[in-house]
């Protein structure tokens, strides 16, 4: 696989934002409901939920799923 300049920039951004302790996608699923409720209520995040936001920033699949969750809650 050949990486172009944009892919190198993306990888560099991912490395910069990597934290010593991060959630896996499986752990994220267990916390995303509480995170979504706080986001929709425009409440500040507690430290336990900050890692959920960080995971969304780094994982495009979970970010897409999170948007779907928000839409479902809003429509519900």
Helices and strands as residue ranges (DSSP letters): H 5-17, H 25-40, H 47-58, H 60-75
